[in-house]
Amino acid sequence: MSTRVDENGVIVEIGDTGPGMPKEVQARAFEPFYTTKDVGKGTGLGLDISRRIIVERHGGEITIESRPDETVLRVRLPLRATTTP
């Protein structure tokens, strides 16, 4: 995990060293109810809710970059909100 500030806002990066995330999963990761977990093991709402808070409420950005042995979820929040609650 890392955090930093640049001219556009605060950036938080959370990563892991797992097998990576296939492109088709990355493309759907922020969809409500999408999950790769077994039935009954997850609702598929975590990243959707995160995206709504970060993007819609705070005018930020959330992205995923993945390749074998490294996946990084990056959150960027503006120093000043661009949207109204």
TIBANU-415799 format. One line per 3 residues: number of its first residue (from 1); their letters; for each residue x, y, z of N, C-alpha, C, CB. Coordinates in steps of 0.05 Angstrom, whole numbers. Glycine has a CB too. Example, Ala and Ser with C-alpha at 12.3 -4.5 7.8 and 13.67 -1.06 7.14 Angstrom:
1) AS) 264/-114/156/246/-90/156/264/-66/156/226/-89/181; 257/-45/142/273/-21/143/258/1/157/282/-12/114
This chain:
1) MST) 17/-23/0/0/0/0/18/25/0/-19/0/24; 9/45/-15/24/70/-14/4/93/-17/45/71/-37; 12/116/-8/-4/140/-10/15/163/-18/-19/147/16
4) RVD) 4/182/-33/20/205/-41/1/227/-50/40/198/-64; 11/251/-52/-4/274/-61/10/284/-86/-5/296/-39; -6/291/-106/5/305/-130/-12/330/-134/5/286/-155
7) ENG) -7/344/-156/-22/369/-161/-52/365/-165/-10/382/-186; -60/340/-171/-89/335/-176/-104/323/-152/-91/317/-199; -90/313/-132/-104/302/-110/-87/282/-94/-128/288/-119
10) VIV) -101/266/-78/-88/246/-62/-92/219/-76/-101/245/-33; -71/203/-77/-71/177/-90/-65/155/-69/-51/176/-113; -82/135/-68/-78/112/-51/-77/88/-70/-101/109/-30
13) EIG) -56/72/-67/-52/48/-82/-51/24/-64/-27/49/-100; -67/4/-71/-67/-21/-55/-61/-44/-75/-95/-26/-41; -42/-60/-69/-34/-80/-88/-30/-107/-75/-9/-72/-102
16) DTG) -28/-127/-93/-21/-154/-84/-3/-168/-104/-46/-171/-79; 8/-190/-97/27/-204/-114/15/-231/-123/53/-209/-100; -11/-232/-126/-25/-256/-134/-22/-262/-164/-54/-255/-127
19) PGM) -38/-279/-174/-36/-288/-203/-44/-266/-223/-52/-312/-207; -56/-245/-214/-66/-224/-232/-95/-227/-237/-51/-225/-259; -107/-208/-250/-136/-208/-255/-140/-208/-285/-150/-183/-242
22) PKE) -154/-228/-296/-159/-228/-325/-173/-203/-334/-176/-253/-332; -168/-195/-359/-180/-171/-371/-210/-171/-369/-171/-168/-400; -223/-195/-374/-252/-196/-373/-263/-191/-345/-261/-223/-383
25) VQA) -248/-198/-324/-256/-192/-297/-251/-163/-291/-240/-210/-276; -229/-152/-299/-223/-123/-296/-245/-106/-308/-196/-116/-307; -254/-114/-332/-275/-99/-346/-301/-99/-331/-279/-111/-374
28) RAF) -307/-119/-315/-333/-120/-301/-330/-116/-271/-345/-147/-306; -307/-111/-261/-302/-110/-232/-320/-90/-217/-274/-105/-227; -327/-68/-230/-342/-47/-216/-372/-50/-221/-333/-20/-225
31) EPF) -381/-70/-236/-409/-75/-241/-423/-85/-215/-414/-95/-264; -447/-74/-209/-461/-84/-186/-468/-114/-189/-487/-68/-181; -464/-129/-168/-471/-157/-166/-452/-176/-181/-498/-162/-176
34) YTT) -431/-164/-194/-411/-182/-207/-392/-192/-186/-396/-166/-230; -388/-218/-186/-369/-230/-167/-356/-255/-180/-383/-238/-141; -332/-261/-172/-319/-285/-181/-320/-306/-159/-289/-279/-188
37) KDV) -333/-300/-137/-335/-318/-115/-357/-338/-119/-340/-303/-88; -357/-361/-105/-377/-381/-107/-404/-369/-97/-370/-405/-90; -426/-381/-106/-453/-373/-97/-454/-374/-67/-474/-392/-110
40) GKG) -465/-352/-56/-468/-350/-27/-443/-340/-13/-475/-376/-16; -421/-334/-27/-396/-326/-14/-390/-296/-18/-373/-342/-25; -407/-282/-34/-402/-254/-38/-425/-242/-53/-376/-249/-53
43) TGL) -430/-216/-49/-452/-203/-63/-444/-188/-88/-466/-184/-44; -419/-183/-92/-410/-168/-115/-417/-138/-113/-423/-179/-139; -419/-128/-89/-425/-99/-86/-402/-82/-76/-448/-97/-67
46) GLD) -381/-94/-66/-359/-79/-54/-347/-58/-72/-338/-97/-45; -338/-66/-96/-326/-47/-114/-346/-28/-127/-310/-62/-136; -370/-37/-131/-391/-19/-141/-396/4/-121/-418/-34/-146
49) ISR) -399/-3/-95/-404/17/-75/-380/35/-72/-410/3/-47; -356/24/-73/-331/40/-72/-330/60/-95/-306/22/-73; -337/51/-119/-337/68/-143/-357/91/-140/-343/52/-168
52) RII) -381/84/-130/-401/105/-126/-392/127/-107/-427/93/-116; -380/119/-85/-370/138/-65/-347/155/-76/-361/124/-39; -328/142/-88/-304/155/-98/-310/173/-122/-282/135/-105
55) VER) -324/162/-141/-329/177/-166/-353/196/-164/-334/157/-189; -376/185/-156/-400/202/-156/-402/222/-134/-424/184/-156; -393/214/-110/-395/232/-87/-371/251/-84/-398/216/-62
58) HGG) -348/242/-92/-324/258/-87/-309/267/-113/-305/243/-71; -319/260/-136/-307/268/-161/-280/256/-166/-305/298/-161; -275/233/-154/-249/219/-156/-249/199/-178/-242/206/-130
61) EIT) -230/181/-176/-226/160/-196/-216/135/-182/-205/170/-217; -225/112/-193/-215/86/-182/-209/68/-206/-236/73/-163; -186/57/-207/-177/40/-229/-163/15/-219/-158/56/-248
64) IES) -162/-4/-237/-147/-29/-232/-127/-33/-254/-167/-53/-229; -102/-39/-246/-81/-47/-265/-72/-74/-256/-58/-26/-266; -71/-93/-274/-64/-120/-266/-47/-134/-288/-89/-137/-260
67) RPD) -29/-150/-278/-12/-168/-294/-4/-190/-276/13/-153/-307; 7/-212/-287/15/-234/-269/34/-224/-248/29/-256/-286; 29/-232/-223/46/-225/-200/42/-197/-189/74/-229/-207
70) ETV) 23/-181/-201/18/-155/-190/-9/-143/-199/41/-136/-198; -25/-137/-180/-50/-123/-185/-51/-99/-166/-75/-142/-180; -57/-75/-178/-58/-51/-162/-86/-38/-166/-36/-31/-170
73) LRV) -99/-33/-144/-124/-17/-144/-116/11/-136/-146/-29/-125; -122/31/-153/-113/58/-148/-137/76/-144/-95/68/-172; -137/91/-123/-158/111/-117/-146/138/-117/-172/105/-89
76) RLP) -158/156/-132/-149/184/-133/-172/201/-124/-139/192/-162; -168/217/-103/-188/236/-93/-178/264/-97/-195/231/-63; -195/281/-108/-186/309/-112/-182/323/-86/-207/324/-129
79) LRA) -164/343/-86/-159/359/-62/-184/375/-55/-135/377/-66; -199/383/-75/-224/397/-71/-246/382/-86/-222/426/-80; -268/377/-73/-290/362/-86/-301/377/-111/-313/358/-66
82) TTT) -306/362/-132/-317/374/-156/-347/369/-159/-302/363/-181; -358/353/-141/-387/347/-143/-400/356/-116/-392/317/-148; -426/358/-117/-440/365/-92/-454/340/-82/-460/388/-97
85) P) -456/337/-55/-469/313/-44/-498/312/-50/-464/311/-14
